[in-house]
Amino acid sequence: MSPAATLAEAATTTGPGFLSPAGVEIAFLLVGLATLGAALVTVTTKQLVHAALWLVVALGGIAVEYLLLTAEFIAWVQVLIYLGSVVVLLLFGLMLTKAPIGRSPDADSGNRWIALGVAVVAAVSLVWVVVDAFRTTWIDLDGPAQGSTKVSGEILFQHWVLPFEALSVLLLAALIGAIVLSRRNEPTDATDASDKGQR
């Protein structure tokens, strides 16, 4: 057997590798770098509206990453929920609270280095957990879609139903808390207005 045939046989038996990336893998890396850059601009810009718009780019990049991983259902959920709801809610919140459109010195915090340290530790921990969990797992991009509605529903409601319900209760508690905090100052404001009117 020739050396070339031996190398070819070894390559087929050892499976895929990082030294011969396909076009999808290169696109995944480029989109990931663009998404990372948009996320960095989101947290470093001093203009709130610009931060919201760069957040749109970052979340859209994540949706593209899901598409490249053949998870079409999760990608469109990302677009509908995050791009179509969360960002719109954030922009409406900025407009309704009359937040400054230009540069806002109040948005800058003196705890920047502490936040950076926490972000680095969280990022390293997340990367380590993901790499350790999927060290030998490869996704067959040419095979059947792994992120379809049927597959995602079976995994979610068979293996992750308890965390899913716990998250829904947590979001409901956060919504109730936001309503309580927003309505707590109304009587005092009305009292102050009435006192000013009497004076």
Phi, psi and chi 1 to 4 in degrees:
 res  aa     phi    psi   chi1   chi2   chi3   chi4
   1 MET       -  136.5 -177.7  179.0  -66.6      -
   2 SER   -75.1  158.3   63.9      -      -      -
   3 PRO   -61.0  -35.5  -23.1   32.7      -      -
   4 ALA   -64.5  -42.1      -      -      -      -
   5 ALA   -66.0  -37.0      -      -      -      -
   6 THR   -63.9  -42.5  -54.7      -      -      -
   7 LEU   -65.6  -39.7  -69.2  175.3      -      -
   8 ALA   -65.0  -40.5      -      -      -      -
   9 GLU   -66.8  -38.6 -176.5  179.7   -3.2      -
  10 ALA   -65.8  -37.2      -      -      -      -
  11 ALA   -67.3  -36.2      -      -      -      -
  12 THR   -74.6  -28.9   55.9      -      -      -
  13 THR   -83.2  -29.4   55.2      -      -      -
  14 THR   -81.4  -14.3   55.7      -      -      -
  15 GLY    91.0 -169.5      -      -      -      -
  16 PRO   -70.8  158.3   24.6  -32.8      -      -
  17 GLY  -141.8  169.8      -      -      -      -
  18 PHE   -82.3  -14.1  -68.8  105.4      -      -
  19 LEU   -83.1   -9.8  -62.6  179.2      -      -
  20 SER  -130.4   70.3   57.6      -      -      -
  21 PRO   -72.5  146.4   26.7  -33.2      -      -
  22 ALA   -87.1  174.3      -      -      -      -
  23 GLY   -62.8  -36.8      -      -      -      -
  24 VAL   -64.5  -39.4  176.9      -      -      -
  25 GLU   -68.3  -37.1  -65.0  170.0  -12.4      -
  26 ILE   -66.6  -42.3  -64.4  174.6      -      -
  27 ALA   -63.4  -38.5      -      -      -      -
  28 PHE   -61.4  -42.7 -176.0   87.5      -      -
  29 LEU   -66.1  -43.3  178.9   61.5      -      -
  30 LEU   -65.8  -43.9  -65.5  177.4      -      -
  31 VAL   -65.0  -36.8  173.6      -      -      -
  32 GLY   -63.5  -40.5      -      -      -      -
  33 LEU   -65.5  -41.1  -68.2  175.9      -      -
  34 ALA   -64.6  -39.5      -      -      -      -
  35 THR   -65.4  -41.4  -55.5      -      -      -
  36 LEU   -62.5  -42.1  178.4   60.9      -      -
  37 GLY   -62.7  -42.6      -      -      -      -
  38 ALA   -63.6  -38.4      -      -      -      -
  39 ALA   -66.0  -39.4      -      -      -      -
  40 LEU   -65.1  -41.5  -69.8  176.6      -      -
  41 VAL   -65.3  -34.4  175.8      -      -      -
  42 THR   -60.1  -42.3  -59.1      -      -      -
  43 VAL   -90.8   -6.4  -61.7      -      -      -
  44 THR  -108.4  -19.0   54.4      -      -      -
  45 THR   -70.8  150.3 -176.4      -      -      -
  46 LYS  -100.4    4.0  -66.8 -176.1  178.8 -179.8
  47 GLN  -107.0  121.7  -62.8 -169.4   12.7      -
  48 LEU   -64.3  -40.3  -64.3  178.2      -      -
  49 VAL   -66.6  -40.7  176.5      -      -      -
  50 HIS   -62.8  -38.3  -71.6 -178.3      -      -
  51 ALA   -62.1  -40.9      -      -      -      -
  52 ALA   -65.3  -39.7      -      -      -      -
  53 LEU   -70.1  -39.1  -64.7  177.5      -      -
  54 TRP   -67.9  -28.8  -81.0  108.7      -      -
  55 LEU   -64.2  -35.3 -178.4   61.9      -      -
  56 VAL   -60.1  -43.4  171.4      -      -      -
  57 VAL   -64.3  -42.8  177.6      -      -      -
  58 ALA   -64.3  -45.4      -      -      -      -
  59 LEU   -68.1  -34.6  -64.6  176.3      -      -
  60 GLY   -66.2  -36.8      -      -      -      -
  61 GLY   -63.2  -38.1      -      -      -      -
  62 ILE   -64.1  -39.2  -65.8  175.0      -      -
  63 ALA   -62.8  -39.5      -      -      -      -
  64 VAL   -64.4  -37.7  173.9      -      -      -
  65 GLU   -62.2  -40.6  -62.6  -76.8   57.3      -
  66 TYR   -63.0  -39.3  -76.5  134.5      -      -
  67 LEU   -63.3  -40.3  -76.6  175.7      -      -
  68 LEU   -67.7  -23.8  -67.2  174.8      -      -
  69 LEU   -90.0   13.6  -68.8  174.8      -      -
  70 THR    60.0   30.5   67.5      -      -      -
  71 ALA  -107.2   71.1      -      -      -      -
  72 GLU   -64.5  -41.7  -69.2   85.7    0.3      -
  73 PHE   -62.7  -45.7  173.2   70.3      -      -
  74 ILE   -66.0  -34.2  -58.7  175.8      -      -
  75 ALA   -63.9  -43.7      -      -      -      -
  76 TRP   -74.1  -29.5  -65.6  122.2      -      -
  77 VAL   -64.3  -39.6  167.4      -      -      -
  78 GLN   -59.2  -43.4  170.3   85.3    9.2      -
  79 VAL   -68.2  -45.3  170.9      -      -      -
  80 LEU   -70.5  -44.4  -69.4  175.2      -      -
  81 ILE   -81.3  -52.4  -65.9  178.7      -      -
  82 TYR   -80.4  -53.7  -72.0   97.3      -      -
  83 LEU   -71.2  -37.4  -69.0  179.3      -      -
  84 GLY   -88.7  -15.7      -      -      -      -
  85 SER  -124.1  -56.1  -59.9      -      -      -
  86 VAL   -65.4  -46.7  173.6      -      -      -
  87 VAL   -67.8  -39.7  175.5      -      -      -
  88 VAL   -63.2  -40.8  172.1      -      -      -
  89 LEU   -63.1  -39.2 -179.5   62.8      -      -
  90 LEU   -64.5  -43.8  179.0   60.9      -      -
  91 LEU   -66.1  -39.7  -67.9  175.8      -      -
  92 PHE   -64.3  -38.1  -92.1   99.9      -      -
  93 GLY   -63.4  -39.4      -      -      -      -
  94 LEU   -64.8  -39.2  -68.7  176.1      -      -
  95 MET   -74.0  -40.9  -69.8 -174.2  -69.5      -
  96 LEU   -72.1  -29.5  -67.3  176.2      -      -
  97 THR   -89.0    4.3   56.0      -      -      -
  98 LYS    55.3   44.5  -63.0 -179.9 -179.9  179.1
  99 ALA   -68.7  148.1      -      -      -      -
 100 PRO   -64.1  134.5   21.3  -32.3      -      -
 101 ILE   -79.2  -37.2  -58.1  -59.9      -      -
 102 GLY   -81.7 -155.3      -      -      -      -
 103 ARG   -66.2  136.9  -70.6 -176.0  175.3  -89.0
 104 SER  -122.8  104.9  176.6      -      -      -
 105 PRO   -63.4  -26.4  -20.2   31.9      -      -
 106 ASP   -68.4  -22.7  -63.1  -24.8      -      -
 107 ALA   -75.7  -13.7      -      -      -      -
 108 ASP   -87.6  137.6 -163.8    5.6      -      -
 109 SER  -117.6  150.5  174.9      -      -      -
 110 GLY   -77.3   -6.9      -      -      -      -
 111 ASN   -94.4   30.6  -59.7  -36.6      -      -
 112 ARG   -63.1  -42.6  178.7  179.8  -61.3  178.1
 113 TRP   -71.6  -34.5  -64.3  109.5      -      -
 114 ILE   -65.1  -43.7  -61.5  175.6      -      -
 115 ALA   -62.8  -39.1      -      -      -      -
 116 LEU   -64.2  -41.4  179.4   60.9      -      -
 117 GLY   -63.3  -43.6      -      -      -      -
 118 VAL   -63.4  -40.1  172.3      -      -      -
 119 ALA   -65.1  -40.9      -      -      -      -
 120 VAL   -65.6  -43.9  169.2      -      -      -
 121 VAL   -63.2  -42.8  171.1      -      -      -
 122 ALA   -64.8  -40.4      -      -      -      -
 123 ALA   -66.0  -44.0      -      -      -      -
 124 VAL   -63.5  -41.6  170.7      -      -      -
 125 SER   -63.8  -42.4  -57.8      -      -      -
 126 LEU   -65.9  -43.7 -178.8   60.9      -      -
 127 VAL   -63.5  -41.0  169.7      -      -      -
 128 TRP   -64.3  -41.6 -178.6   80.3      -      -
 129 VAL   -64.9  -43.9  168.7      -      -      -
 130 VAL   -67.2  -43.8  170.9      -      -      -
 131 VAL   -64.8  -40.5  170.6      -      -      -
 132 ASP   -67.6  -34.2 -175.2   65.4      -      -
 133 ALA   -77.3  -33.4      -      -      -      -
 134 PHE  -118.5   35.9  -60.5   97.5      -      -
 135 ARG   -62.2  -41.1 -173.4 -178.0  -56.9  -86.1
 136 THR  -112.1   16.7   58.8      -      -      -
 137 THR   -99.2  129.4  -58.2      -      -      -
 138 TRP  -123.9  139.6  -67.6   85.3      -      -
 139 ILE   -95.3  126.2  -61.6  175.2      -      -
 140 ASP   -82.5   99.1 -174.3   10.6      -      -
 141 LEU   -70.2  -20.3  -61.0  177.2      -      -
 142 ASP   -89.1   -8.3  -63.1  -33.1      -      -
 143 GLY   -87.3 -165.9      -      -      -      -
 144 PRO   -66.4  153.3   23.5  -33.0      -      -
 145 ALA   -64.7  130.3      -      -      -      -
 146 GLN   -91.6  -14.5  -61.9  -64.1  -41.1      -
 147 GLY  -110.0   30.1      -      -      -      -
 148 SER   -72.5  170.7   61.6      -      -      -
 149 THR   -62.5  -41.0  -51.3      -      -      -
 150 LYS   -65.6  -48.5  179.8  176.8 -177.6  -62.0
 151 VAL   -65.5  -43.7  175.1      -      -      -
 152 SER   -65.0  -41.2  -58.9      -      -      -
 153 GLY   -64.3  -41.9      -      -      -      -
 154 GLU   -63.4  -44.0  -70.2  177.0   -8.7      -
 155 ILE   -67.2  -41.4  -65.8  175.3      -      -
 156 LEU   -68.3  -45.8 -179.2   62.5      -      -
 157 PHE   -94.5   -0.5  -67.9  106.7      -      -
 158 GLN  -104.4  -43.8  -74.3 -177.5   -2.3      -
 159 HIS  -108.1  -22.7  -54.0  -72.4      -      -
 160 TRP  -123.2   26.6  -62.1   95.6      -      -
 161 VAL   -70.8  -36.7   61.7      -      -      -
 162 LEU   -66.9  -49.0 -175.1   59.4      -      -
 163 PRO   -61.8  -32.5  -23.2   33.6      -      -
 164 PHE   -64.4  -44.8  179.3   77.8      -      -
 165 GLU   -69.5  -37.2  -65.5  -61.6  -28.9      -
 166 ALA   -63.7  -39.2      -      -      -      -
 167 LEU   -66.3  -37.9 -179.6   60.7      -      -
 168 SER   -65.2  -39.7   63.0      -      -      -
 169 VAL   -65.6  -39.7  172.5      -      -      -
 170 LEU   -63.3  -43.3  178.6   63.1      -      -
 171 LEU   -66.0  -37.3  -67.3  175.4      -      -
 172 LEU   -65.2  -41.0  178.8   61.0      -      -
 173 ALA   -64.7  -39.6      -      -      -      -
 174 ALA   -64.7  -38.2      -      -      -      -
 175 LEU   -65.6  -43.9  177.5   61.8      -      -
 176 ILE   -64.3  -41.6  -65.4  174.0      -      -
 177 GLY   -62.6  -39.4      -      -      -      -
 178 ALA   -64.8  -39.0      -      -      -      -
 179 ILE   -65.5  -43.3  -65.9  173.5      -      -
 180 VAL   -63.4  -44.1  170.8      -      -      -
 181 LEU   -67.1  -35.1  -69.3  175.6      -      -
 182 SER   -74.5  -26.9   64.0      -      -      -
 183 ARG   -95.1   -5.1  -63.3  179.0   63.6   87.1
 184 ARG   -70.7  -31.9 -179.3  177.0  -64.1  175.5
 185 ASN   -88.7   -4.3  -64.2  -32.6      -      -
 186 GLU   -64.6  -46.2  -73.8 -173.8   -0.5      -
 187 PRO   -62.2  -40.2  -23.8   34.9      -      -
 188 THR   -66.0  -38.8   57.9      -      -      -
 189 ASP   -64.8  -41.3  -65.3  -20.3      -      -
 190 ALA   -65.4  -38.5      -      -      -      -
 191 THR   -64.8  -42.4  -54.8      -      -      -
 192 ASP   -63.0  -38.8  -66.5  -20.2      -      -
 193 ALA   -66.1  -42.1      -      -      -      -
 194 SER   -66.6  -36.8   61.8      -      -      -
 195 ASP   -65.6  -40.5  -69.0  -18.8      -      -
 196 LYS   -65.8  -35.5  -69.4  179.6 -179.3  178.7
 197 GLY   -67.8  -36.7      -      -      -      -
 198 GLN   -69.5  -33.0  -67.4  175.1   -1.1      -
 199 ARG   -72.9      -  -68.4  176.9 -174.1  173.3
